Amino acid sequence: MTIRRIVLDVLKPIRGSSIVDLANRIDKLEGIEGVNISVSDMDVETMGLIVVIEGEDIRFDEIKRVLEEEGCAIHSIDEVVGGKRVVEGRRPR
């Protein structure tokens, strides 16, 4: 299956690279056409991020590798869109 969009709930250490740097690293991966990173919460040592990635052929293993290199942990995969086209789904309430 070709992944076209993936939404991740990620925990990132405050120290280290910025979310701009993280987005830039993800954007440089093959098959990626866009990245959106939003801060969902923060505490003294970590920040919660919602990472939305779109492209023609997203390779999850490469995204996971970059996140782990940056000291991040994937809490959950909240959405995956795959196939020949993007199908807009109904968001849970």
C-alpha positions as CSV (number, residue, x, y, z in Angstrom):
1,M,0.0,0.0,0.0
2,T,1.2,3.5,-0.8
3,I,0.9,5.8,2.2
4,R,-0.2,9.3,1.2
5,R,-0.9,10.9,4.6
6,I,0.1,10.0,8.1
7,V,-0.7,11.7,11.4
8,L,1.5,11.0,14.4
9,D,1.3,11.9,18.1
10,V,5.0,12.4,19.0
11,L,6.9,13.2,22.2
12,K,10.0,15.3,21.7
13,P,12.6,16.5,24.2
14,I,12.7,20.3,24.7
15,R,16.5,20.2,24.4
16,G,17.9,19.5,20.9
17,S,16.7,20.6,17.5
18,S,13.6,22.8,17.0
19,I,10.4,21.7,15.3
20,V,11.6,23.8,12.3
21,D,14.7,21.6,12.1
22,L,12.6,18.5,12.5
23,A,10.2,19.5,9.8
24,N,13.1,20.2,7.5
25,R,14.6,16.8,8.0
26,I,11.3,15.1,7.4
27,D,10.6,17.2,4.3
28,K,13.9,16.1,2.7
29,L,12.9,12.5,2.8
30,E,12.0,10.9,-0.6
31,G,8.2,10.9,-1.3
32,I,7.3,13.7,1.1
33,E,5.5,16.7,-0.3
34,G,4.5,18.5,2.9
35,V,4.9,18.5,6.7
36,N,2.9,20.2,9.4
37,I,4.1,20.1,13.0
38,S,2.0,21.5,15.8
39,V,2.8,21.7,19.5
40,S,-0.1,20.1,21.4
41,D,1.4,20.4,25.0
42,M,4.6,21.2,26.8
43,D,6.2,20.5,30.2
44,V,9.6,21.2,31.6
45,E,11.5,18.5,29.6
46,T,9.2,17.5,26.7
47,M,6.7,18.7,24.2
48,G,3.9,16.8,22.6
49,L,3.6,17.2,18.8
50,I,1.0,16.4,16.2
51,V,3.0,15.6,13.0
52,V,1.0,15.5,9.7
53,I,2.9,14.3,6.7
54,E,1.6,14.1,3.1
55,G,3.2,12.8,-0.1
56,E,3.0,10.4,-3.0
57,D,4.9,7.6,-1.3
58,I,5.5,8.1,2.4
59,R,7.9,5.6,3.9
60,F,7.0,5.2,7.6
61,D,10.3,3.5,8.5
62,E,12.3,6.5,7.3
63,I,10.1,8.9,9.3
64,K,10.4,6.7,12.4
65,R,14.2,6.7,11.9
66,V,14.5,10.5,11.7
67,L,12.2,10.9,14.7
68,E,14.3,8.4,16.8
69,E,17.5,10.1,15.7
70,E,16.1,13.4,17.1
71,G,15.2,11.7,20.4
72,C,11.5,11.6,19.7
73,A,9.1,8.8,20.6
74,I,5.9,8.0,18.6
75,H,3.0,7.8,21.0
76,S,0.5,6.8,18.4
77,I,-0.4,6.7,14.7
78,D,-3.6,8.6,14.6
79,E,-4.4,8.5,10.9
80,V,-3.1,6.7,7.8
81,V,-4.4,7.4,4.3
82,G,-3.2,5.0,1.6
83,G,-4.0,3.8,-1.9
84,K,-4.2,5.5,-5.2
85,R,-6.0,8.6,-3.9
86,V,-6.8,10.4,-0.7
87,V,-10.2,9.5,0.8
88,E,-11.5,12.1,3.2
89,G,-12.8,10.3,6.3
90,R,-15.1,11.4,9.1
91,R,-13.2,12.5,12.2
92,P,-14.1,10.9,15.5
93,R,-15.8,13.1,18.0
